[in-house]
Amino acid sequence: MTGKRYADLFCGLGAFHTAFDKLDQGYECVFACDLDERVRKIYHDNYGIEPYGDINTIDIESIPDVDIICAGFPCQPFSIAGKKEGFRDQVKGNLFYKILEIIDAKSPQKIILENVKNLHTIHNGETFRIIISSLEDRGYKVSYKVLDSKHYGSPQSRQRIYIICDKDTKYKFRPVNKPITPVSTIIDHTVKDFFDYEEKYILKPAKGRMKYTLMNKKTGKGGRQGERVYSIDDYGPTICASSGGPGSKTGLYEIDGKIRKLTIKEALQMSGFSPEYRYGPKDNMLFYIGNSIVVNVLDELLQDM
């Protein structure tokens, strides 16, 4: 990259900011925004920048000029876990058009977008065609690819689509297939907050990465996402912003012969954040992590831009 100033839209916990800082090449975040007040405080505590709030209310002309716009824009309208409304979601689905307004005003050299993997298939691909054509109509050369974080040194499998745009050069996604990083690498063995499943569940042996499923003793039902017990000797499932059961959001793991879900610090490391990441109260942190981009993937992508 040549330009050094970037905007971090829908900044969340700051995956883009973390990845740019790790490059140690003088990149400067000159604007960030996020609707969630608590996220804004967490971002400020870690990066020293006070993000703006609702992107819909900002005076776009007040945003500093930037060379790069980054946006992991809200995925709920496109997610398998959501209603898959796409642009029909009048609030979150249309935030892409707000990104376009900022692009039109600031004309950045590069754009990096991230969203759920099925963005390019919803409504028979019509939503995605609108996104790509809107960017191409503005003179950008557009590349995109679905990437799985487990191939990028993350202990988590998280498949997301990345869209990279440049005014001059079409980005080429370099093949990356690093050895699997097991969940054991981020486990804190001093944690003793295990899940006592025996009163309500029995363990049903499973195969592969999933060692057991929890089966309810009364109903005989089980095996939902939050009732699956994984091995720490392989990569883990996607950390989700919304899921139920005793392993909600992180999944359950067999650790030292017992069962528990991941701690916040462990979940942060699953997404490539430092163990020293500051987050204050624990409320909603797993939700925020479940909505975050995996830093490990950005580490590789930014090197090649």
ChimeraX commands (.cxc) that place a marker at each C-alpha (Angstrom):
marker #1 position 0.00,0.00,0.00 radius 0.5
marker #1 position 1.06,3.59,-0.54 radius 0.5
marker #1 position -1.70,5.58,1.20 radius 0.5
marker #1 position -1.53,5.51,4.99 radius 0.5
marker #1 position -4.81,7.03,6.21 radius 0.5
marker #1 position -7.84,4.83,6.69 radius 0.5
marker #1 position -11.41,4.93,7.96 radius 0.5
marker #1 position -12.68,2.05,10.10 radius 0.5
marker #1 position -16.44,1.93,9.48 radius 0.5
marker #1 position -18.60,-0.28,11.74 radius 0.5
marker #1 position -15.35,-0.69,13.65 radius 0.5
marker #1 position -16.52,-3.19,16.30 radius 0.5
marker #1 position -13.65,-4.43,18.45 radius 0.5
marker #1 position -11.09,-3.12,15.97 radius 0.5
marker #1 position -9.91,-6.09,13.91 radius 0.5
marker #1 position -8.84,-3.81,11.05 radius 0.5
marker #1 position -7.07,-1.46,13.46 radius 0.5
marker #1 position -5.23,-4.36,15.10 radius 0.5
marker #1 position -4.09,-5.73,11.73 radius 0.5
marker #1 position -2.89,-2.34,10.46 radius 0.5
marker #1 position -0.98,-1.71,13.69 radius 0.5
marker #1 position 0.77,-5.06,13.38 radius 0.5
marker #1 position 2.11,-4.07,9.96 radius 0.5
marker #1 position 4.06,-1.31,11.77 radius 0.5
marker #1 position 4.28,0.78,8.62 radius 0.5
marker #1 position 2.73,4.02,9.80 radius 0.5
marker #1 position -0.91,3.46,8.92 radius 0.5
marker #1 position -3.16,5.94,10.66 radius 0.5
marker #1 position -6.82,5.50,11.52 radius 0.5
marker #1 position -8.33,8.98,11.10 radius 0.5
marker #1 position -11.99,8.01,11.54 radius 0.5
marker #1 position -13.93,5.17,13.16 radius 0.5
marker #1 position -17.61,4.65,13.87 radius 0.5
marker #1 position -19.90,2.17,15.56 radius 0.5
marker #1 position -23.49,2.39,16.71 radius 0.5
marker #1 position -22.87,0.55,20.01 radius 0.5
marker #1 position -21.81,2.88,22.83 radius 0.5
marker #1 position -20.00,0.16,24.77 radius 0.5
marker #1 position -18.06,-0.92,21.68 radius 0.5
marker #1 position -16.98,2.68,21.16 radius 0.5
marker #1 position -15.58,2.79,24.69 radius 0.5
marker #1 position -13.73,-0.52,24.21 radius 0.5
marker #1 position -12.30,0.76,20.92 radius 0.5
marker #1 position -11.14,3.96,22.60 radius 0.5
marker #1 position -9.56,2.06,25.49 radius 0.5
marker #1 position -7.52,-0.08,23.08 radius 0.5
marker #1 position -6.68,2.33,20.27 radius 0.5
marker #1 position -6.98,5.82,21.73 radius 0.5
marker #1 position -9.62,6.94,19.21 radius 0.5
marker #1 position -13.16,8.00,20.06 radius 0.5
marker #1 position -15.39,6.48,17.36 radius 0.5
marker #1 position -18.39,8.33,16.01 radius 0.5
marker #1 position -21.81,6.81,16.73 radius 0.5
marker #1 position -24.63,6.35,14.20 radius 0.5
marker #1 position -23.19,6.48,10.69 radius 0.5
marker #1 position -26.57,7.60,9.38 radius 0.5
marker #1 position -26.34,10.91,11.21 radius 0.5
marker #1 position -22.79,11.93,10.38 radius 0.5
marker #1 position -21.94,14.89,8.17 radius 0.5
marker #1 position -19.87,13.01,5.60 radius 0.5
marker #1 position -17.90,16.13,4.74 radius 0.5
marker #1 position -16.60,16.14,8.31 radius 0.5
marker #1 position -14.86,12.78,7.76 radius 0.5
marker #1 position -11.16,13.36,7.02 radius 0.5
marker #1 position -9.87,12.41,3.60 radius 0.5
marker #1 position -8.69,8.80,3.53 radius 0.5
marker #1 position -6.73,6.48,1.26 radius 0.5
marker #1 position -8.48,3.31,2.45 radius 0.5
marker #1 position -12.01,2.58,3.61 radius 0.5
marker #1 position -12.52,-0.57,5.69 radius 0.5
marker #1 position -15.95,-1.90,6.56 radius 0.5
marker #1 position -17.20,-5.13,8.02 radius 0.5
marker #1 position -20.71,-3.86,7.44 radius 0.5
marker #1 position -23.64,-5.37,9.40 radius 0.5
marker #1 position -24.20,-8.96,8.31 radius 0.5
marker #1 position -27.53,-9.77,9.96 radius 0.5
marker #1 position -29.62,-9.01,6.82 radius 0.5
marker #1 position -27.48,-11.47,4.84 radius 0.5
marker #1 position -26.71,-14.11,7.49 radius 0.5
marker #1 position -27.87,-17.72,7.48 radius 0.5
marker #1 position -28.71,-17.18,11.15 radius 0.5
marker #1 position -30.88,-14.18,10.31 radius 0.5
marker #1 position -33.83,-13.70,8.00 radius 0.5
marker #1 position -31.66,-13.24,4.90 radius 0.5
marker #1 position -33.56,-10.10,3.94 radius 0.5
marker #1 position -30.57,-8.49,2.23 radius 0.5
marker #1 position -31.32,-4.99,0.99 radius 0.5
marker #1 position -34.97,-5.55,1.92 radius 0.5
marker #1 position -33.93,-4.88,5.51 radius 0.5
marker #1 position -34.68,-1.17,5.50 radius 0.5
marker #1 position -32.28,-0.38,8.35 radius 0.5
marker #1 position -29.22,-2.62,8.34 radius 0.5
marker #1 position -29.46,-3.87,4.76 radius 0.5
marker #1 position -29.23,-0.37,3.37 radius 0.5
marker #1 position -26.10,0.59,5.27 radius 0.5
marker #1 position -24.13,-0.46,2.20 radius 0.5
marker #1 position -25.51,2.60,0.46 radius 0.5
marker #1 position -24.15,4.76,3.27 radius 0.5
marker #1 position -20.73,3.26,2.55 radius 0.5
marker #1 position -21.18,4.26,-1.08 radius 0.5
marker #1 position -21.99,7.83,-0.06 radius 0.5
marker #1 position -18.74,8.01,1.89 radius 0.5
marker #1 position -16.83,6.47,-1.03 radius 0.5
marker #1 position -18.32,9.08,-3.37 radius 0.5
marker #1 position -17.31,11.90,-1.04 radius 0.5
marker #1 position -13.80,10.67,-0.18 radius 0.5
marker #1 position -12.78,8.72,-3.29 radius 0.5
marker #1 position -10.35,6.37,-1.49 radius 0.5
marker #1 position -7.73,4.49,-3.46 radius 0.5
marker #1 position -8.68,1.19,-1.83 radius 0.5
marker #1 position -11.72,-0.38,-0.18 radius 0.5
marker #1 position -11.84,-3.52,1.97 radius 0.5
marker #1 position -15.24,-5.01,2.78 radius 0.5
marker #1 position -16.16,-8.12,4.78 radius 0.5
marker #1 position -19.42,-9.96,5.24 radius 0.5
marker #1 position -20.96,-13.42,5.65 radius 0.5
marker #1 position -20.05,-16.05,3.09 radius 0.5
marker #1 position -23.55,-16.36,1.62 radius 0.5
marker #1 position -23.64,-12.67,0.68 radius 0.5
marker #1 position -23.02,-13.69,-2.93 radius 0.5
marker #1 position -25.89,-16.22,-3.03 radius 0.5
marker #1 position -28.78,-14.49,-1.27 radius 0.5
marker #1 position -31.74,-13.71,-3.57 radius 0.5
marker #1 position -30.05,-15.72,-6.35 radius 0.5
marker #1 position -27.03,-13.46,-6.24 radius 0.5
marker #1 position -28.93,-10.26,-7.00 radius 0.5
marker #1 position -27.82,-8.49,-3.81 radius 0.5
marker #1 position -24.18,-9.29,-4.53 radius 0.5
marker #1 position -24.45,-8.21,-8.16 radius 0.5
marker #1 position -25.71,-4.83,-6.96 radius 0.5
marker #1 position -22.75,-4.51,-4.57 radius 0.5
marker #1 position -20.14,-5.40,-7.17 radius 0.5
marker #1 position -21.65,-3.31,-9.96 radius 0.5
marker #1 position -21.98,-0.33,-7.62 radius 0.5
marker #1 position -18.26,-0.50,-6.88 radius 0.5
marker #1 position -17.24,-1.12,-10.48 radius 0.5
marker #1 position -19.40,1.79,-11.66 radius 0.5
marker #1 position -17.27,4.02,-9.44 radius 0.5
marker #1 position -14.13,2.96,-11.27 radius 0.5
marker #1 position -12.84,0.27,-8.93 radius 0.5
marker #1 position -11.29,-3.02,-9.95 radius 0.5
marker #1 position -13.03,-5.53,-7.68 radius 0.5
marker #1 position -11.85,-8.89,-6.37 radius 0.5
marker #1 position -13.63,-11.12,-3.89 radius 0.5
marker #1 position -13.25,-14.52,-2.28 radius 0.5
marker #1 position -14.69,-16.58,0.56 radius 0.5
marker #1 position -11.90,-17.31,3.05 radius 0.5
marker #1 position -11.83,-19.61,6.07 radius 0.5
marker #1 position -9.86,-18.33,9.05 radius 0.5
marker #1 position -8.70,-21.85,9.98 radius 0.5
marker #1 position -6.29,-21.66,7.01 radius 0.5
marker #1 position -4.81,-18.40,8.30 radius 0.5
marker #1 position -3.43,-19.48,11.66 radius 0.5
marker #1 position -6.64,-19.01,13.64 radius 0.5
marker #1 position -7.94,-21.82,15.88 radius 0.5
marker #1 position -11.43,-20.96,14.63 radius 0.5
marker #1 position -13.18,-21.89,11.40 radius 0.5
marker #1 position -14.94,-18.74,10.27 radius 0.5
marker #1 position -15.89,-18.45,6.61 radius 0.5
marker #1 position -16.41,-14.91,5.37 radius 0.5
marker #1 position -16.39,-13.15,2.03 radius 0.5
marker #1 position -13.79,-10.43,1.49 radius 0.5
marker #1 position -14.21,-7.79,-1.21 radius 0.5
marker #1 position -11.09,-5.81,-2.09 radius 0.5
marker #1 position -11.18,-2.86,-4.46 radius 0.5
marker #1 position -8.48,-0.68,-5.99 radius 0.5
marker #1 position -8.67,2.11,-8.52 radius 0.5
marker #1 position -5.63,0.87,-10.43 radius 0.5
marker #1 position -4.79,-2.76,-9.70 radius 0.5
marker #1 position -6.98,-5.85,-9.37 radius 0.5
marker #1 position -6.13,-7.58,-6.11 radius 0.5
marker #1 position -4.97,-11.19,-6.33 radius 0.5
marker #1 position -5.80,-13.44,-3.43 radius 0.5
marker #1 position -2.65,-15.34,-2.55 radius 0.5
marker #1 position -3.23,-19.02,-1.70 radius 0.5
marker #1 position -2.87,-19.42,2.06 radius 0.5
marker #1 position -3.15,-22.79,3.77 radius 0.5
marker #1 position -1.25,-22.66,7.02 radius 0.5
marker #1 position -1.13,-25.73,9.27 radius 0.5
marker #1 position -4.12,-26.02,11.56 radius 0.5
marker #1 position -3.68,-24.15,14.83 radius 0.5
marker #1 position -5.49,-26.15,17.54 radius 0.5
marker #1 position -7.72,-24.60,20.17 radius 0.5
marker #1 position -5.28,-25.93,22.79 radius 0.5
marker #1 position -2.92,-23.06,21.92 radius 0.5
marker #1 position -5.25,-20.48,23.48 radius 0.5
marker #1 position -6.61,-22.50,26.43 radius 0.5
marker #1 position -6.01,-21.16,29.93 radius 0.5
marker #1 position -5.65,-24.25,32.10 radius 0.5
marker #1 position -5.95,-22.21,35.29 radius 0.5
marker #1 position -9.67,-21.65,34.58 radius 0.5
marker #1 position -11.82,-23.95,36.73 radius 0.5
marker #1 position -15.31,-22.78,35.77 radius 0.5
marker #1 position -16.48,-26.10,34.31 radius 0.5
marker #1 position -20.02,-27.01,33.27 radius 0.5
marker #1 position -21.79,-29.57,35.46 radius 0.5
marker #1 position -23.82,-31.33,32.77 radius 0.5
marker #1 position -24.72,-34.51,34.67 radius 0.5
marker #1 position -27.93,-33.22,36.28 radius 0.5
marker #1 position -29.61,-32.38,32.98 radius 0.5
marker #1 position -27.64,-34.08,30.19 radius 0.5
marker #1 position -25.89,-37.27,29.19 radius 0.5
marker #1 position -22.93,-37.35,26.83 radius 0.5
marker #1 position -23.41,-39.01,23.47 radius 0.5
marker #1 position -20.11,-39.86,21.75 radius 0.5
marker #1 position -19.55,-38.13,18.41 radius 0.5
marker #1 position -16.91,-38.32,15.71 radius 0.5
marker #1 position -14.10,-36.15,14.46 radius 0.5
marker #1 position -13.54,-32.74,16.03 radius 0.5
marker #1 position -16.81,-33.03,17.95 radius 0.5
marker #1 position -16.23,-35.45,20.81 radius 0.5
marker #1 position -19.74,-35.48,22.31 radius 0.5
marker #1 position -23.21,-34.07,22.02 radius 0.5
marker #1 position -25.25,-33.21,25.09 radius 0.5
marker #1 position -28.57,-35.08,25.15 radius 0.5
marker #1 position -31.33,-33.91,27.49 radius 0.5
marker #1 position -32.25,-36.67,29.96 radius 0.5
marker #1 position -35.95,-35.79,29.98 radius 0.5
marker #1 position -36.62,-35.01,26.32 radius 0.5
marker #1 position -33.96,-37.12,24.66 radius 0.5
marker #1 position -33.17,-34.14,22.46 radius 0.5
marker #1 position -29.87,-32.35,22.04 radius 0.5
marker #1 position -26.97,-31.72,19.73 radius 0.5
marker #1 position -27.75,-28.08,18.97 radius 0.5
marker #1 position -24.83,-25.77,18.39 radius 0.5
marker #1 position -24.54,-24.90,22.08 radius 0.5
marker #1 position -24.79,-28.58,23.06 radius 0.5
marker #1 position -21.77,-29.80,21.15 radius 0.5
marker #1 position -18.49,-30.66,22.85 radius 0.5
marker #1 position -15.34,-30.24,20.76 radius 0.5
marker #1 position -11.76,-31.40,21.09 radius 0.5
marker #1 position -9.11,-28.78,21.81 radius 0.5
marker #1 position -6.68,-30.73,19.62 radius 0.5
marker #1 position -8.17,-29.33,16.39 radius 0.5
marker #1 position -9.70,-26.05,15.21 radius 0.5
marker #1 position -12.97,-24.92,16.74 radius 0.5
marker #1 position -16.33,-23.87,15.27 radius 0.5
marker #1 position -17.33,-20.31,14.45 radius 0.5
marker #1 position -17.87,-18.08,17.46 radius 0.5
marker #1 position -21.42,-16.83,16.96 radius 0.5
marker #1 position -23.05,-13.60,18.08 radius 0.5
marker #1 position -26.26,-15.49,18.82 radius 0.5
marker #1 position -26.70,-19.13,19.84 radius 0.5
marker #1 position -28.24,-20.90,22.83 radius 0.5
marker #1 position -27.47,-23.79,25.12 radius 0.5
marker #1 position -24.73,-24.17,27.72 radius 0.5
marker #1 position -22.05,-23.63,25.08 radius 0.5
marker #1 position -23.73,-20.58,23.60 radius 0.5
marker #1 position -21.60,-18.51,21.25 radius 0.5
marker #1 position -18.26,-20.34,21.77 radius 0.5
marker #1 position -19.21,-24.01,21.80 radius 0.5
marker #1 position -18.16,-26.43,24.55 radius 0.5
marker #1 position -14.76,-28.08,24.85 radius 0.5
marker #1 position -13.33,-31.02,26.76 radius 0.5
marker #1 position -10.46,-29.57,28.79 radius 0.5
marker #1 position -8.48,-31.54,31.34 radius 0.5
marker #1 position -11.17,-34.22,31.34 radius 0.5
marker #1 position -13.98,-31.75,32.05 radius 0.5
marker #1 position -16.28,-29.59,29.95 radius 0.5
marker #1 position -16.65,-25.83,29.66 radius 0.5
marker #1 position -17.15,-23.03,27.16 radius 0.5
marker #1 position -14.41,-20.58,26.29 radius 0.5
marker #1 position -13.65,-17.54,28.39 radius 0.5
marker #1 position -13.77,-14.06,26.88 radius 0.5
marker #1 position -9.98,-13.89,26.79 radius 0.5
marker #1 position -9.81,-17.24,25.01 radius 0.5
marker #1 position -12.53,-16.22,22.54 radius 0.5
marker #1 position -10.65,-13.01,21.77 radius 0.5
marker #1 position -7.55,-15.04,20.94 radius 0.5
marker #1 position -9.64,-17.32,18.73 radius 0.5
marker #1 position -10.24,-14.19,16.64 radius 0.5
marker #1 position -6.64,-13.05,16.65 radius 0.5
marker #1 position -6.74,-10.42,19.40 radius 0.5
marker #1 position -4.04,-10.14,22.06 radius 0.5
marker #1 position -4.50,-11.69,25.52 radius 0.5
marker #1 position -3.89,-8.13,26.79 radius 0.5
marker #1 position -6.90,-6.73,24.92 radius 0.5
marker #1 position -8.90,-4.46,27.27 radius 0.5
marker #1 position -12.65,-4.90,27.49 radius 0.5
marker #1 position -13.93,-3.90,30.98 radius 0.5
marker #1 position -17.29,-5.48,31.97 radius 0.5
marker #1 position -17.99,-8.90,30.48 radius 0.5
marker #1 position -21.56,-8.12,29.39 radius 0.5
marker #1 position -22.08,-8.67,25.65 radius 0.5
marker #1 position -18.40,-9.34,24.98 radius 0.5
marker #1 position -19.03,-12.75,23.39 radius 0.5
marker #1 position -21.68,-11.08,21.20 radius 0.5
marker #1 position -19.11,-8.52,20.06 radius 0.5
marker #1 position -16.51,-11.21,19.40 radius 0.5
marker #1 position -19.10,-13.20,17.45 radius 0.5
marker #1 position -19.55,-10.18,15.19 radius 0.5
marker #1 position -15.83,-9.50,14.78 radius 0.5
marker #1 position -13.58,-10.10,11.80 radius 0.5
marker #1 position -10.73,-12.54,12.45 radius 0.5
marker #1 position -7.50,-10.55,12.65 radius 0.5
marker #1 position -5.39,-13.43,11.31 radius 0.5
marker #1 position -7.07,-13.20,7.90 radius 0.5
marker #1 position -6.59,-9.44,7.69 radius 0.5
marker #1 position -2.90,-9.89,8.60 radius 0.5
marker #1 position -2.36,-11.79,5.35 radius 0.5
marker #1 position -4.64,-9.73,3.13 radius 0.5
marker #1 position -3.13,-6.38,4.09 radius 0.5
marker #1 position 0.41,-7.60,3.37 radius 0.5
marker #1 position -0.48,-8.07,-0.31 radius 0.5
marker #1 position -2.33,-4.85,-0.96 radius 0.5
marker link #1:1,2 radius 0.2
marker link #1:2,3 radius 0.2
marker link #1:3,4 radius 0.2
marker link #1:4,5 radius 0.2
marker link #1:5,6 radius 0.2
marker link #1:6,7 radius 0.2
marker link #1:7,8 radius 0.2
marker link #1:8,9 radius 0.2
marker link #1:9,10 radius 0.2
marker link #1:10,11 radius 0.2
marker link #1:11,12 radius 0.2
marker link #1:12,13 radius 0.2
marker link #1:13,14 radius 0.2
marker link #1:14,15 radius 0.2
marker link #1:15,16 radius 0.2
marker link #1:16,17 radius 0.2
marker link #1:17,18 radius 0.2
marker link #1:18,19 radius 0.2
marker link #1:19,20 radius 0.2
marker link #1:20,21 radius 0.2
marker link #1:21,22 radius 0.2
marker link #1:22,23 radius 0.2
marker link #1:23,24 radius 0.2
marker link #1:24,25 radius 0.2
marker link #1:25,26 radius 0.2
marker link #1:26,27 radius 0.2
marker link #1:27,28 radius 0.2
marker link #1:28,29 radius 0.2
marker link #1:29,30 radius 0.2
marker link #1:30,31 radius 0.2
marker link #1:31,32 radius 0.2
marker link #1:32,33 radius 0.2
marker link #1:33,34 radius 0.2
marker link #1:34,35 radius 0.2
marker link #1:35,36 radius 0.2
marker link #1:36,37 radius 0.2
marker link #1:37,38 radius 0.2
marker link #1:38,39 radius 0.2
marker link #1:39,40 radius 0.2
marker link #1:40,41 radius 0.2
marker link #1:41,42 radius 0.2
marker link #1:42,43 radius 0.2
marker link #1:43,44 radius 0.2
marker link #1:44,45 radius 0.2
marker link #1:45,46 radius 0.2
marker link #1:46,47 radius 0.2
marker link #1:47,48 radius 0.2
marker link #1:48,49 radius 0.2
marker link #1:49,50 radius 0.2
marker link #1:50,51 radius 0.2
marker link #1:51,52 radius 0.2
marker link #1:52,53 radius 0.2
marker link #1:53,54 radius 0.2
marker link #1:54,55 radius 0.2
marker link #1:55,56 radius 0.2
marker link #1:56,57 radius 0.2
marker link #1:57,58 radius 0.2
marker link #1:58,59 radius 0.2
marker link #1:59,60 radius 0.2
marker link #1:60,61 radius 0.2
marker link #1:61,62 radius 0.2
marker link #1:62,63 radius 0.2
marker link #1:63,64 radius 0.2
marker link #1:64,65 radius 0.2
marker link #1:65,66 radius 0.2
marker link #1:66,67 radius 0.2
marker link #1:67,68 radius 0.2
marker link #1:68,69 radius 0.2
marker link #1:69,70 radius 0.2
marker link #1:70,71 radius 0.2
marker link #1:71,72 radius 0.2
marker link #1:72,73 radius 0.2
marker link #1:73,74 radius 0.2
marker link #1:74,75 radius 0.2
marker link #1:75,76 radius 0.2
marker link #1:76,77 radius 0.2
marker link #1:77,78 radius 0.2
marker link #1:78,79 radius 0.2
marker link #1:79,80 radius 0.2
marker link #1:80,81 radius 0.2
marker link #1:81,82 radius 0.2
marker link #1:82,83 radius 0.2
marker link #1:83,84 radius 0.2
marker link #1:84,85 radius 0.2
marker link #1:85,86 radius 0.2
marker link #1:86,87 radius 0.2
marker link #1:87,88 radius 0.2
marker link #1:88,89 radius 0.2
marker link #1:89,90 radius 0.2
marker link #1:90,91 radius 0.2
marker link #1:91,92 radius 0.2
marker link #1:92,93 radius 0.2
marker link #1:93,94 radius 0.2
marker link #1:94,95 radius 0.2
marker link #1:95,96 radius 0.2
marker link #1:96,97 radius 0.2
marker link #1:97,98 radius 0.2
marker link #1:98,99 radius 0.2
marker link #1:99,100 radius 0.2
marker link #1:100,101 radius 0.2
marker link #1:101,102 radius 0.2
marker link #1:102,103 radius 0.2
marker link #1:103,104 radius 0.2
marker link #1:104,105 radius 0.2
marker link #1:105,106 radius 0.2
marker link #1:106,107 radius 0.2
marker link #1:107,108 radius 0.2
marker link #1:108,109 radius 0.2
marker link #1:109,110 radius 0.2
marker link #1:110,111 radius 0.2
marker link #1:111,112 radius 0.2
marker link #1:112,113 radius 0.2
marker link #1:113,114 radius 0.2
marker link #1:114,115 radius 0.2
marker link #1:115,116 radius 0.2
marker link #1:116,117 radius 0.2
marker link #1:117,118 radius 0.2
marker link #1:118,119 radius 0.2
marker link #1:119,120 radius 0.2
marker link #1:120,121 radius 0.2
marker link #1:121,122 radius 0.2
marker link #1:122,123 radius 0.2
marker link #1:123,124 radius 0.2
marker link #1:124,125 radius 0.2
marker link #1:125,126 radius 0.2
marker link #1:126,127 radius 0.2
marker link #1:127,128 radius 0.2
marker link #1:128,129 radius 0.2
marker link #1:129,130 radius 0.2
marker link #1:130,131 radius 0.2
marker link #1:131,132 radius 0.2
marker link #1:132,133 radius 0.2
marker link #1:133,134 radius 0.2
marker link #1:134,135 radius 0.2
marker link #1:135,136 radius 0.2
marker link #1:136,137 radius 0.2
marker link #1:137,138 radius 0.2
marker link #1:138,139 radius 0.2
marker link #1:139,140 radius 0.2
marker link #1:140,141 radius 0.2
marker link #1:141,142 radius 0.2
marker link #1:142,143 radius 0.2
marker link #1:143,144 radius 0.2
marker link #1:144,145 radius 0.2
marker link #1:145,146 radius 0.2
marker link #1:146,147 radius 0.2
marker link #1:147,148 radius 0.2
marker link #1:148,149 radius 0.2
marker link #1:149,150 radius 0.2
marker link #1:150,151 radius 0.2
marker link #1:151,152 radius 0.2
marker link #1:152,153 radius 0.2
marker link #1:153,154 radius 0.2
marker link #1:154,155 radius 0.2
marker link #1:155,156 radius 0.2
marker link #1:156,157 radius 0.2
marker link #1:157,158 radius 0.2
marker link #1:158,159 radius 0.2
marker link #1:159,160 radius 0.2
marker link #1:160,161 radius 0.2
marker link #1:161,162 radius 0.2
marker link #1:162,163 radius 0.2
marker link #1:163,164 radius 0.2
marker link #1:164,165 radius 0.2
marker link #1:165,166 radius 0.2
marker link #1:166,167 radius 0.2
marker link #1:167,168 radius 0.2
marker link #1:168,169 radius 0.2
marker link #1:169,170 radius 0.2
marker link #1:170,171 radius 0.2
marker link #1:171,172 radius 0.2
marker link #1:172,173 radius 0.2
marker link #1:173,174 radius 0.2
marker link #1:174,175 radius 0.2
marker link #1:175,176 radius 0.2
marker link #1:176,177 radius 0.2
marker link #1:177,178 radius 0.2
marker link #1:178,179 radius 0.2
marker link #1:179,180 radius 0.2
marker link #1:180,181 radius 0.2
marker link #1:181,182 radius 0.2
marker link #1:182,183 radius 0.2
marker link #1:183,184 radius 0.2
marker link #1:184,185 radius 0.2
marker link #1:185,186 radius 0.2
marker link #1:186,187 radius 0.2
marker link #1:187,188 radius 0.2
marker link #1:188,189 radius 0.2
marker link #1:189,190 radius 0.2
marker link #1:190,191 radius 0.2
marker link #1:191,192 radius 0.2
marker link #1:192,193 radius 0.2
marker link #1:193,194 radius 0.2
marker link #1:194,195 radius 0.2
marker link #1:195,196 radius 0.2
marker link #1:196,197 radius 0.2
marker link #1:197,198 radius 0.2
marker link #1:198,199 radius 0.2
marker link #1:199,200 radius 0.2
marker link #1:200,201 radius 0.2
marker link #1:201,202 radius 0.2
marker link #1:202,203 radius 0.2
marker link #1:203,204 radius 0.2
marker link #1:204,205 radius 0.2
marker link #1:205,206 radius 0.2
marker link #1:206,207 radius 0.2
marker link #1:207,208 radius 0.2
marker link #1:208,209 radius 0.2
marker link #1:209,210 radius 0.2
marker link #1:210,211 radius 0.2
marker link #1:211,212 radius 0.2
marker link #1:212,213 radius 0.2
marker link #1:213,214 radius 0.2
marker link #1:214,215 radius 0.2
marker link #1:215,216 radius 0.2
marker link #1:216,217 radius 0.2
marker link #1:217,218 radius 0.2
marker link #1:218,219 radius 0.2
marker link #1:219,220 radius 0.2
marker link #1:220,221 radius 0.2
marker link #1:221,222 radius 0.2
marker link #1:222,223 radius 0.2
marker link #1:223,224 radius 0.2
marker link #1:224,225 radius 0.2
marker link #1:225,226 radius 0.2
marker link #1:226,227 radius 0.2
marker link #1:227,228 radius 0.2
marker link #1:228,229 radius 0.2
marker link #1:229,230 radius 0.2
marker link #1:230,231 radius 0.2
marker link #1:231,232 radius 0.2
marker link #1:232,233 radius 0.2
marker link #1:233,234 radius 0.2
marker link #1:234,235 radius 0.2
marker link #1:235,236 radius 0.2
marker link #1:236,237 radius 0.2
marker link #1:237,238 radius 0.2
marker link #1:238,239 radius 0.2
marker link #1:239,240 radius 0.2
marker link #1:240,241 radius 0.2
marker link #1:241,242 radius 0.2
marker link #1:242,243 radius 0.2
marker link #1:243,244 radius 0.2
marker link #1:244,245 radius 0.2
marker link #1:245,246 radius 0.2
marker link #1:246,247 radius 0.2
marker link #1:247,248 radius 0.2
marker link #1:248,249 radius 0.2
marker link #1:249,250 radius 0.2
marker link #1:250,251 radius 0.2
marker link #1:251,252 radius 0.2
marker link #1:252,253 radius 0.2
marker link #1:253,254 radius 0.2
marker link #1:254,255 radius 0.2
marker link #1:255,256 radius 0.2
marker link #1:256,257 radius 0.2
marker link #1:257,258 radius 0.2
marker link #1:258,259 radius 0.2
marker link #1:259,260 radius 0.2
marker link #1:260,261 radius 0.2
marker link #1:261,262 radius 0.2
marker link #1:262,263 radius 0.2
marker link #1:263,264 radius 0.2
marker link #1:264,265 radius 0.2
marker link #1:265,266 radius 0.2
marker link #1:266,267 radius 0.2
marker link #1:267,268 radius 0.2
marker link #1:268,269 radius 0.2
marker link #1:269,270 radius 0.2
marker link #1:270,271 radius 0.2
marker link #1:271,272 radius 0.2
marker link #1:272,273 radius 0.2
marker link #1:273,274 radius 0.2
marker link #1:274,275 radius 0.2
marker link #1:275,276 radius 0.2
marker link #1:276,277 radius 0.2
marker link #1:277,278 radius 0.2
marker link #1:278,279 radius 0.2
marker link #1:279,280 radius 0.2
marker link #1:280,281 radius 0.2
marker link #1:281,282 radius 0.2
marker link #1:282,283 radius 0.2
marker link #1:283,284 radius 0.2
marker link #1:284,285 radius 0.2
marker link #1:285,286 radius 0.2
marker link #1:286,287 radius 0.2
marker link #1:287,288 radius 0.2
marker link #1:288,289 radius 0.2
marker link #1:289,290 radius 0.2
marker link #1:290,291 radius 0.2
marker link #1:291,292 radius 0.2
marker link #1:292,293 radius 0.2
marker link #1:293,294 radius 0.2
marker link #1:294,295 radius 0.2
marker link #1:295,296 radius 0.2
marker link #1:296,297 radius 0.2
marker link #1:297,298 radius 0.2
marker link #1:298,299 radius 0.2
marker link #1:299,300 radius 0.2
marker link #1:300,301 radius 0.2
marker link #1:301,302 radius 0.2
marker link #1:302,303 radius 0.2
marker link #1:303,304 radius 0.2
marker link #1:304,305 radius 0.2
view
